[in-house]
């Protein structure tokens, strides 16, 4: 398939070379070129809801529907396959390729006394290089007057070898490389966006490790620094709140002090109650 530039008239044999020509020589995006020179009236608008549809490339143009929902809602139309007889110009059509082939074969037998569809196809329809394997050049199998010949011979090795040849083509390699780079960039951007959104949502929740100090009985949210993919550092808020409890007897909030641990140090001499029975000392060592 060849591509002719509508701007300068140059012709290219593959889509990749043509795309590079449009971008480099005419400084246009391929979709911009398509919209300007190839887009048909009404194309790019959903046939059901009227919303814009997706651009699918130079060969396919715009999608007919904006979504699967609209595609399912669209009235189903039978896609007829038709073929014109090269002898009498009669048009034979049906709702499938196989049905069209059968009707056309009956037409050849009844109206032209031709009982071999392959003979008709080779005489009136067949192209110059059609029917020969591109790898080994053997003749390929005839399918029908609608579909013509198989592209490859019955040997699967020929098809594999031809595909490897296409992979080694510079234009194919460049096309694959550009597709891989574009795909990797989209994946990286998606991961970065999701990660940064996650950090933002967590910082709004005052993200931190909550612990209770065993001495002061205060709830502490520790400081944390989080570095995003783009290199910015976010300092999350530190919160310290006193742990208070309601005294059931006084009806007021009471701040509980940490309990003093016992020790074995000597206490200070305080006083002697000279009643002959007891000697009092201080309760605490200091």
VEXDRENTOR-30854 format. One record per residue (C-alpha): y, x, z; residue in three letters. Coordinates in nm, 2 decimals. Layout:
VEXDRENTOR-30854
+--------+--------+--------+------+
:     py :     px :     pz : rest :
+--------+--------+--------+------+
:      Y :      X :      Z :  ALA :
...
+--------+--------+--------+------+
END
This chain:
VEXDRENTOR-30854
+--------+--------+--------+------+
:     py :     px :     pz : rest :
+--------+--------+--------+------+
:   0.00 :   0.00 :   0.00 :  UNK :
:   0.34 :   0.14 :  -0.10 :  UNK :
:   0.68 :   0.08 :   0.06 :  UNK :
:   1.00 :   0.08 :  -0.14 :  UNK :
:   1.33 :   0.15 :   0.04 :  UNK :
:   1.57 :  -0.13 :  -0.03 :  UNK :
:   1.86 :   0.11 :   0.03 :  UNK :
:   1.79 :   0.41 :  -0.19 :  UNK :
:   1.49 :   0.29 :  -0.39 :  UNK :
:   1.25 :   0.57 :  -0.27 :  UNK :
:   0.88 :   0.48 :  -0.25 :  UNK :
:   0.64 :   0.59 :   0.02 :  UNK :
:   0.26 :   0.55 :   0.03 :  UNK :
:   0.22 :   0.49 :   0.41 :  UNK :
:   0.42 :   0.30 :   0.67 :  UNK :
:   0.47 :   0.61 :   0.90 :  UNK :
:   0.65 :   0.81 :   0.63 :  UNK :
:   0.86 :   0.51 :   0.54 :  UNK :
:   0.96 :   0.45 :   0.90 :  UNK :
:   1.06 :   0.81 :   0.95 :  UNK :
:   1.27 :   0.79 :   0.63 :  UNK :
:   1.45 :   0.48 :   0.75 :  UNK :
:   1.53 :   0.64 :   1.09 :  UNK :
:   1.62 :   0.99 :   0.97 :  UNK :
:   1.79 :   0.93 :   0.64 :  UNK :
:   1.95 :   0.59 :   0.69 :  UNK :
:   1.99 :   0.60 :   1.08 :  UNK :
:   1.84 :   0.26 :   1.12 :  UNK :
:   1.57 :   0.13 :   1.35 :  UNK :
:   1.28 :  -0.02 :   1.16 :  UNK :
:   1.34 :  -0.37 :   1.31 :  UNK :
:   1.71 :  -0.35 :   1.22 :  UNK :
:   1.60 :  -0.26 :   0.86 :  UNK :
:   1.36 :  -0.55 :   0.86 :  UNK :
:   1.62 :  -0.79 :   0.98 :  UNK :
:   1.87 :  -0.68 :   0.72 :  UNK :
:   1.65 :  -0.66 :   0.41 :  UNK :
:   1.31 :  -0.83 :   0.46 :  UNK :
:   1.35 :  -1.11 :   0.72 :  UNK :
:   1.30 :  -1.45 :   0.57 :  UNK :
:   1.50 :  -1.76 :   0.66 :  UNK :
:   1.37 :  -1.92 :   0.98 :  UNK :
:   1.16 :  -1.62 :   1.06 :  UNK :
:   1.17 :  -1.50 :   1.42 :  UNK :
:   1.22 :  -1.85 :   1.57 :  UNK :
:   0.93 :  -2.03 :   1.75 :  UNK :
:   0.81 :  -2.32 :   1.54 :  UNK :
:   0.75 :  -2.53 :   1.86 :  UNK :
:   1.04 :  -2.46 :   2.10 :  UNK :
:   1.29 :  -2.27 :   1.89 :  UNK :
:   1.30 :  -1.96 :   2.11 :  UNK :
:   1.31 :  -1.60 :   1.96 :  UNK :
:   0.96 :  -1.46 :   1.88 :  UNK :
:   0.83 :  -1.10 :   1.90 :  UNK :
:   0.87 :  -0.85 :   1.62 :  UNK :
:   0.52 :  -0.71 :   1.53 :  UNK :
:   0.60 :  -0.44 :   1.28 :  UNK :
:   0.70 :  -0.38 :   0.92 :  UNK :
:   0.38 :  -0.54 :   0.77 :  UNK :
:   0.35 :  -0.85 :   1.00 :  UNK :
:   0.72 :  -0.92 :   1.07 :  UNK :
:   0.78 :  -1.17 :   1.35 :  UNK :
:   0.53 :  -1.38 :   1.53 :  UNK :
:   0.53 :  -1.76 :   1.45 :  UNK :
:   0.53 :  -1.86 :   1.82 :  UNK :
:   0.70 :  -1.72 :   2.13 :  UNK :
:   0.40 :  -1.76 :   2.36 :  UNK :
:   0.03 :  -1.87 :   2.38 :  UNK :
:   0.15 :  -2.20 :   2.52 :  UNK :
:   0.35 :  -2.29 :   2.21 :  UNK :
:   0.07 :  -2.16 :   1.99 :  UNK :
:  -0.18 :  -2.40 :   2.16 :  UNK :
:   0.07 :  -2.69 :   2.13 :  UNK :
:   0.13 :  -2.63 :   1.76 :  UNK :
:  -0.06 :  -2.87 :   1.53 :  UNK :
:  -0.37 :  -2.71 :   1.39 :  UNK :
:  -0.35 :  -2.66 :   1.01 :  UNK :
:  -0.65 :  -2.57 :   0.80 :  UNK :
:  -0.60 :  -2.25 :   0.62 :  UNK :
:  -0.72 :  -2.30 :   0.27 :  UNK :
:  -0.85 :  -2.01 :   0.05 :  UNK :
:  -0.79 :  -2.05 :  -0.31 :  UNK :
:  -0.89 :  -1.86 :  -0.62 :  UNK :
:  -0.77 :  -1.89 :  -0.98 :  UNK :
:  -1.02 :  -1.87 :  -1.27 :  UNK :
:  -0.92 :  -1.60 :  -1.51 :  UNK :
:  -1.08 :  -1.78 :  -1.80 :  UNK :
:  -0.93 :  -2.13 :  -1.78 :  UNK :
:  -0.66 :  -2.09 :  -1.51 :  UNK :
:  -0.82 :  -2.36 :  -1.29 :  UNK :
:  -0.75 :  -2.32 :  -0.92 :  UNK :
:  -1.05 :  -2.36 :  -0.68 :  UNK :
:  -0.97 :  -2.40 :  -0.31 :  UNK :
:  -1.15 :  -2.48 :   0.02 :  UNK :
:  -1.11 :  -2.44 :   0.39 :  UNK :
:  -1.29 :  -2.11 :   0.41 :  UNK :
:  -1.37 :  -1.81 :   0.19 :  UNK :
:  -1.75 :  -1.89 :   0.18 :  UNK :
:  -1.68 :  -2.25 :   0.08 :  UNK :
:  -1.44 :  -2.14 :  -0.19 :  UNK :
:  -1.69 :  -1.89 :  -0.33 :  UNK :
:  -1.96 :  -2.16 :  -0.36 :  UNK :
:  -1.73 :  -2.40 :  -0.54 :  UNK :
:  -1.61 :  -2.13 :  -0.77 :  UNK :
:  -1.97 :  -2.02 :  -0.85 :  UNK :
:  -2.05 :  -2.38 :  -0.94 :  UNK :
:  -1.74 :  -2.39 :  -1.16 :  UNK :
:  -1.86 :  -2.08 :  -1.34 :  UNK :
:  -2.21 :  -2.22 :  -1.40 :  UNK :
:  -2.09 :  -2.57 :  -1.50 :  UNK :
:  -1.78 :  -2.49 :  -1.72 :  UNK :
:  -1.84 :  -2.13 :  -1.84 :  UNK :
:  -2.22 :  -2.09 :  -1.83 :  UNK :
:  -2.19 :  -1.78 :  -1.61 :  UNK :
:  -2.47 :  -1.76 :  -1.35 :  UNK :
:  -2.38 :  -1.41 :  -1.22 :  UNK :
:  -2.06 :  -1.41 :  -1.01 :  UNK :
:  -2.06 :  -1.03 :  -1.00 :  UNK :
:  -2.05 :  -1.02 :  -1.38 :  UNK :
:  -1.74 :  -1.24 :  -1.38 :  UNK :
:  -1.58 :  -1.03 :  -1.11 :  UNK :
:  -1.64 :  -0.70 :  -1.28 :  UNK :
:  -1.51 :  -0.83 :  -1.61 :  UNK :
:  -1.19 :  -1.01 :  -1.50 :  UNK :
:  -1.10 :  -0.92 :  -1.14 :  UNK :
:  -1.23 :  -0.58 :  -1.04 :  UNK :
:  -0.98 :  -0.30 :  -0.99 :  UNK :
:  -1.02 :   0.06 :  -1.12 :  UNK :
:  -1.14 :   0.23 :  -0.81 :  UNK :
:  -1.29 :  -0.07 :  -0.64 :  UNK :
:  -1.66 :  -0.08 :  -0.56 :  UNK :
:  -1.70 :   0.30 :  -0.50 :  UNK :
:  -1.74 :   0.47 :  -0.16 :  UNK :
:  -1.43 :   0.69 :  -0.09 :  UNK :
:  -1.66 :   0.95 :   0.07 :  UNK :
:  -1.97 :   0.99 :  -0.15 :  UNK :
:  -1.85 :   0.79 :  -0.45 :  UNK :
:  -2.16 :   0.58 :  -0.46 :  UNK :
:  -2.13 :   0.21 :  -0.57 :  UNK :
:  -2.09 :  -0.03 :  -0.28 :  UNK :
:  -2.23 :  -0.38 :  -0.23 :  UNK :
:  -2.07 :  -0.68 :  -0.40 :  UNK :
:  -1.99 :  -0.96 :  -0.15 :  UNK :
:  -1.83 :  -1.25 :  -0.34 :  UNK :
:  -1.57 :  -1.34 :  -0.60 :  UNK :
:  -1.33 :  -1.40 :  -0.31 :  UNK :
:  -1.39 :  -1.08 :  -0.11 :  UNK :
:  -1.49 :  -0.84 :  -0.38 :  UNK :
:  -1.69 :  -0.52 :  -0.28 :  UNK :
:  -1.76 :  -0.35 :   0.05 :  UNK :
:  -1.53 :  -0.05 :   0.11 :  UNK :
:  -1.81 :   0.19 :   0.21 :  UNK :
:  -2.17 :   0.24 :   0.10 :  UNK :
:  -2.46 :   0.15 :   0.32 :  UNK :
:  -2.46 :   0.50 :   0.48 :  UNK :
:  -2.26 :   0.48 :   0.81 :  UNK :
:  -2.20 :   0.85 :   0.80 :  UNK :
:  -1.96 :   0.80 :   0.50 :  UNK :
:  -1.74 :   0.56 :   0.70 :  UNK :
:  -1.73 :   0.80 :   1.00 :  UNK :
:  -1.65 :   1.10 :   0.78 :  UNK :
:  -1.37 :   0.90 :   0.61 :  UNK :
:  -1.22 :   0.80 :   0.95 :  UNK :
:  -1.22 :   1.17 :   1.06 :  UNK :
:  -1.03 :   1.25 :   0.74 :  UNK :
:  -0.77 :   1.00 :   0.82 :  UNK :
:  -0.74 :   1.14 :   1.18 :  UNK :
:  -0.67 :   1.49 :   1.03 :  UNK :
:  -0.39 :   1.35 :   0.81 :  UNK :
:  -0.05 :   1.48 :   0.94 :  UNK :
:   0.11 :   1.13 :   0.91 :  UNK :
:  -0.17 :   0.98 :   1.12 :  UNK :
:  -0.15 :   1.25 :   1.38 :  UNK :
:   0.23 :   1.20 :   1.41 :  UNK :
:   0.18 :   0.83 :   1.44 :  UNK :
:  -0.08 :   0.86 :   1.71 :  UNK :
:   0.13 :   1.11 :   1.90 :  UNK :
:   0.44 :   0.89 :   1.90 :  UNK :
:   0.24 :   0.59 :   2.02 :  UNK :
:   0.09 :   0.79 :   2.31 :  UNK :
:   0.43 :   0.93 :   2.42 :  UNK :
:   0.58 :   0.58 :   2.40 :  UNK :
:   0.29 :   0.43 :   2.60 :  UNK :
:   0.31 :   0.71 :   2.87 :  UNK :
:   0.68 :   0.66 :   2.91 :  UNK :
:   0.64 :   0.29 :   2.96 :  UNK :
:   0.37 :   0.35 :   3.22 :  UNK :
:   0.58 :   0.60 :   3.41 :  UNK :
:   0.88 :   0.38 :   3.41 :  UNK :
:   0.68 :   0.08 :   3.53 :  UNK :
:   0.53 :   0.29 :   3.82 :  UNK :
:   0.87 :   0.43 :   3.92 :  UNK :
:   1.03 :   0.08 :   3.92 :  UNK :
:   0.75 :  -0.07 :   4.13 :  UNK :
:   0.75 :   0.21 :   4.38 :  UNK :
:   1.13 :   0.21 :   4.43 :  UNK :
:   1.13 :  -0.17 :   4.47 :  UNK :
:   0.86 :  -0.13 :   4.74 :  UNK :
:   1.08 :   0.12 :   4.93 :  UNK :
:   1.38 :  -0.11 :   4.91 :  UNK :
:   1.19 :  -0.41 :   5.05 :  UNK :
:   1.04 :  -0.20 :   5.33 :  UNK :
:   1.38 :  -0.05 :   5.43 :  UNK :
:   1.52 :  -0.41 :   5.46 :  UNK :
:   1.25 :  -0.47 :   5.72 :  UNK :
:   1.37 :  -0.17 :   5.92 :  UNK :
:   1.05 :   0.01 :   5.85 :  UNK :
:   0.94 :   0.26 :   6.12 :  UNK :
:   0.67 :   0.35 :   6.38 :  UNK :
:   0.71 :   0.14 :   6.69 :  UNK :
:   0.61 :   0.29 :   7.02 :  UNK :
:   0.68 :   0.23 :   7.39 :  UNK :
:   0.80 :   0.52 :   7.60 :  UNK :
:   0.56 :   0.56 :   7.90 :  UNK :
:   0.84 :   0.68 :   8.13 :  UNK :
:   1.14 :   0.46 :   8.04 :  UNK :
:   0.95 :   0.16 :   7.92 :  UNK :
:   1.18 :   0.14 :   7.62 :  UNK :
:   1.07 :   0.03 :   7.27 :  UNK :
:   1.15 :   0.30 :   7.02 :  UNK :
:   1.15 :   0.28 :   6.64 :  UNK :
:   1.13 :   0.64 :   6.52 :  UNK :
:   1.35 :   0.78 :   6.25 :  UNK :
:   1.19 :   0.82 :   5.91 :  UNK :
:   1.32 :   0.96 :   5.58 :  UNK :
:   1.17 :   0.83 :   5.26 :  UNK :
:   1.23 :   1.01 :   4.93 :  UNK :
:   1.21 :   0.80 :   4.62 :  UNK :
:   1.09 :   0.91 :   4.28 :  UNK :
:   1.45 :   0.97 :   4.15 :  UNK :
:   1.51 :   1.22 :   4.43 :  UNK :
:   1.73 :   1.01 :   4.66 :  UNK :
:   1.67 :   1.02 :   5.03 :  UNK :
:   1.68 :   0.70 :   5.24 :  UNK :
:   1.74 :   0.72 :   5.62 :  UNK :
:   1.58 :   0.43 :   5.78 :  UNK :
:   1.75 :   0.27 :   6.09 :  UNK :
:   1.65 :   0.37 :   6.44 :  UNK :
:   1.63 :   0.10 :   6.70 :  UNK :
:   1.59 :   0.14 :   7.07 :  UNK :
:   1.57 :  -0.16 :   7.30 :  UNK :
:   1.52 :  -0.19 :   7.67 :  UNK :
:   1.20 :  -0.36 :   7.78 :  UNK :
:   1.30 :  -0.63 :   8.02 :  UNK :
:   1.10 :  -0.89 :   8.21 :  UNK :
:   1.19 :  -1.21 :   8.39 :  UNK :
:   1.15 :  -1.20 :   8.76 :  UNK :
:   0.97 :  -1.52 :   8.86 :  UNK :
:   1.12 :  -1.53 :   9.21 :  UNK :
:   1.49 :  -1.44 :   9.15 :  UNK :
:   1.53 :  -1.61 :   8.82 :  UNK :
:   1.72 :  -1.32 :   8.68 :  UNK :
:   1.62 :  -1.04 :   8.44 :  UNK :
:   1.52 :  -0.73 :   8.61 :  UNK :
:   1.50 :  -0.38 :   8.46 :  UNK :
:   1.17 :  -0.23 :   8.58 :  UNK :
:   1.19 :   0.14 :   8.67 :  UNK :
:   0.90 :   0.37 :   8.62 :  UNK :
:   0.66 :   0.39 :   8.91 :  UNK :
:   0.69 :   0.71 :   9.11 :  UNK :
:   0.37 :   0.90 :   9.10 :  UNK :
:   0.22 :   1.01 :   9.43 :  UNK :
:   0.23 :   1.38 :   9.53 :  UNK :
:   0.10 :   1.60 :   9.82 :  UNK :
:   0.42 :   1.77 :   9.92 :  UNK :
:   0.54 :   1.77 :  10.28 :  UNK :
:   0.79 :   1.50 :  10.37 :  UNK :
:   1.11 :   1.56 :  10.58 :  UNK :
:   1.12 :   1.49 :  10.95 :  UNK :
:   1.33 :   1.18 :  11.00 :  UNK :
:   1.32 :   1.05 :  11.36 :  UNK :
:   1.11 :   1.00 :  11.66 :  UNK :
:   1.09 :   0.67 :  11.82 :  UNK :
:   1.02 :   0.76 :  12.18 :  UNK :
:   0.81 :   0.47 :  12.27 :  UNK :
:   0.51 :   0.69 :  12.33 :  UNK :
:   0.32 :   0.54 :  12.05 :  UNK :
:   0.46 :   0.65 :  11.71 :  UNK :
:   0.65 :   0.91 :  11.52 :  UNK :
:   0.83 :   0.81 :  11.19 :  UNK :
:   0.89 :   1.04 :  10.90 :  UNK :
:   1.06 :   0.98 :  10.57 :  UNK :
:   0.85 :   0.80 :  10.31 :  UNK :
:   0.95 :   1.03 :  10.02 :  UNK :
:   0.92 :   1.41 :   9.98 :  UNK :
:   1.28 :   1.43 :   9.83 :  UNK :
+--------+--------+--------+------+
END
